[in-house]
Amino acid sequence: MKKLETRQIIVLAVAVIAALYGAYEFLVAGPALKKAKTAPKQAQIADFVEGVSADLVKYKTAGVDAYISKKAEEEWRINPFWERNAYREFAGEHIRDGSSRIIYSGYVDAGGKRTAVINGWEYEAGDALEIEGYFLKSVNPARVLIINRNTGGELSIPIQE
């Protein structure tokens, strides 16, 4: 058998050392590190879940939270996002006829046909309103003009969005 040169011996030694290190990492150190890494994570997750569960039981809905929830579900009487002048204009121009109020809440322009949504009903210019004695004279995106047939008075009502 032929003698190996020095260079071949060094390469062979490095290959054997690399193979031994790979076997050590794969068979001995790898599983030990996985166990060490997963154990604290599982313990941390268990602690976190227990803490959240304890907090949920400890902090049940207090009186203030129940009041806030109740108030949030109620219908708003006044729109808090309107400016004062716009709200005064809107509130001042509502018609009160017994229990009737006229609220202009929507506008649709489809193919030149202008439709206003008033008290939940759709009307075009010239239509009689559900409230007796009133009809819609004109429809604009910002306001509608309503005429009282009995008195001849005109009411310009802004849109409520």
C-alpha positions as CSV (number, residue, x, y, z in Angstrom):
1,M,0.0,0.0,0.0
2,K,1.2,3.4,-0.9
3,K,2.1,5.9,1.9
4,L,-0.1,8.9,2.2
5,E,1.3,12.3,1.7
6,T,1.2,14.9,4.5
7,R,-1.4,16.9,2.7
8,Q,-3.7,13.9,2.3
9,I,-3.3,13.0,6.0
10,I,-4.3,16.5,7.0
11,V,-7.4,16.5,4.8
12,L,-8.4,13.0,6.0
13,A,-7.9,14.1,9.7
14,V,-10.1,17.2,9.2
15,A,-12.8,15.1,7.5
16,V,-12.8,12.6,10.4
17,I,-13.0,15.4,13.0
18,A,-15.9,17.0,11.1
19,A,-17.7,13.7,10.9
20,L,-17.2,13.1,14.6
21,Y,-18.4,16.6,15.5
22,G,-21.5,16.1,13.2
23,A,-22.3,12.8,14.9
24,Y,-22.0,14.4,18.3
25,E,-24.3,17.4,17.4
26,F,-26.9,15.1,15.8
27,L,-26.9,12.4,18.4
28,V,-25.9,13.9,21.7
29,A,-26.1,17.7,21.9
30,G,-29.1,18.3,19.6
31,P,-31.7,16.4,21.6
32,A,-30.4,17.8,24.9
33,L,-30.7,21.4,23.5
34,K,-34.2,20.8,22.3
35,K,-35.3,19.6,25.7
36,A,-33.7,22.5,27.4
37,K,-35.3,25.0,25.0
38,T,-38.8,23.6,25.0
39,A,-39.2,23.1,28.7
40,P,-38.9,26.8,29.6
41,K,-41.3,27.8,26.7
42,Q,-43.9,25.4,27.8
43,A,-43.6,26.6,31.4
44,Q,-43.8,30.2,30.3
45,I,-46.9,29.5,28.2
46,A,-48.6,27.6,31.1
47,D,-47.8,30.6,33.5
48,F,-49.2,33.1,31.0
49,V,-52.4,31.1,30.5
50,E,-52.9,30.7,34.3
51,G,-52.3,34.5,34.8
52,V,-54.8,35.5,32.1
53,S,-57.4,33.1,33.5
54,A,-56.9,34.4,37.0
55,D,-57.2,38.0,35.7
56,L,-60.4,37.3,33.9
57,V,-62.0,35.8,37.0
58,K,-60.6,38.5,39.2
59,Y,-61.7,41.5,37.1
60,K,-65.3,40.8,36.3
61,T,-67.4,43.7,34.8
62,A,-67.5,46.4,37.4
63,G,-70.3,48.8,37.9
64,V,-68.6,51.5,35.8
65,D,-68.0,49.0,32.9
66,A,-71.6,47.9,33.0
67,Y,-72.8,51.5,32.9
68,I,-70.6,52.3,29.9
69,S,-71.8,49.2,28.1
70,K,-75.4,50.1,28.8
71,K,-74.9,53.6,27.6
72,A,-73.1,52.5,24.4
73,E,-76.0,50.4,23.4
74,E,-78.6,53.2,23.8
75,E,-79.6,55.4,20.8
76,W,-78.0,58.8,20.8
77,R,-80.5,61.7,21.1
78,I,-77.9,64.2,19.8
79,N,-75.2,63.6,17.2
80,P,-71.9,64.5,19.1
81,F,-70.0,64.9,15.9
82,W,-71.9,67.9,14.6
83,E,-70.7,71.4,15.0
84,R,-72.9,73.6,17.2
85,N,-74.3,75.8,14.4
86,A,-75.1,72.9,12.1
87,Y,-76.9,71.1,14.9
88,R,-78.9,74.2,15.9
89,E,-79.9,74.7,12.3
90,F,-80.9,71.1,12.0
91,A,-82.8,71.0,15.3
92,G,-84.5,74.3,14.6
93,E,-85.9,73.3,11.2
94,H,-87.5,70.0,12.3
95,I,-91.3,70.1,11.9
96,R,-93.1,69.0,14.9
97,D,-96.7,68.0,14.0
98,G,-97.9,66.1,17.0
99,S,-95.4,63.3,17.1
100,S,-94.2,63.8,13.5
101,R,-90.7,64.9,12.6
102,I,-89.2,65.4,9.2
103,I,-85.7,64.1,8.9
104,Y,-83.8,64.2,5.6
105,S,-81.3,61.3,5.9
106,G,-80.3,60.3,2.4
107,Y,-79.8,61.5,-1.2
108,V,-79.7,59.4,-4.4
109,D,-79.0,60.8,-7.9
110,A,-79.5,57.9,-10.4
111,G,-79.6,58.9,-14.0
112,G,-80.9,62.5,-13.4
113,K,-83.6,61.2,-11.0
114,R,-83.0,62.8,-7.6
115,T,-84.5,60.9,-4.7
116,A,-84.5,62.1,-1.1
117,V,-84.8,59.7,1.9
118,I,-87.1,61.4,4.4
119,N,-88.2,59.6,7.6
120,G,-87.0,56.3,6.0
121,W,-89.2,56.8,2.8
122,E,-88.0,57.7,-0.7
123,Y,-89.5,60.7,-2.3
124,E,-88.9,62.7,-5.6
125,A,-89.7,66.4,-6.1
126,G,-93.4,66.9,-6.2
127,D,-94.3,63.9,-4.1
128,A,-96.6,64.3,-1.1
129,L,-95.0,63.3,2.2
130,E,-96.4,60.8,4.6
131,I,-97.2,63.6,7.0
132,E,-100.5,65.1,5.9
133,G,-100.4,68.5,4.3
134,Y,-96.7,68.5,3.2
135,F,-95.1,67.8,-0.1
136,L,-91.5,67.8,-1.4
137,K,-90.8,70.8,-3.7
138,S,-87.1,70.2,-4.5
139,V,-84.2,67.8,-3.7
140,N,-80.6,68.8,-3.4
141,P,-77.6,66.8,-1.9
142,A,-77.3,69.2,1.1
143,R,-81.0,70.0,1.8
144,V,-84.6,69.5,0.7
145,L,-87.3,72.1,0.4
146,I,-90.7,71.1,1.8
147,I,-93.9,73.0,1.4
148,N,-96.8,73.1,3.9
149,R,-100.0,73.1,1.7
150,N,-102.1,74.4,4.6
151,T,-100.1,77.5,5.4
152,G,-98.0,77.8,2.2
153,G,-94.8,78.0,4.4
154,E,-91.5,76.6,3.1
155,L,-89.1,74.6,5.1
156,S,-85.5,74.0,4.1
157,I,-84.2,70.9,5.9
158,P,-80.5,70.0,5.8
159,I,-79.3,66.4,5.4
160,Q,-78.6,64.5,8.6
161,E,-75.8,62.1,7.9
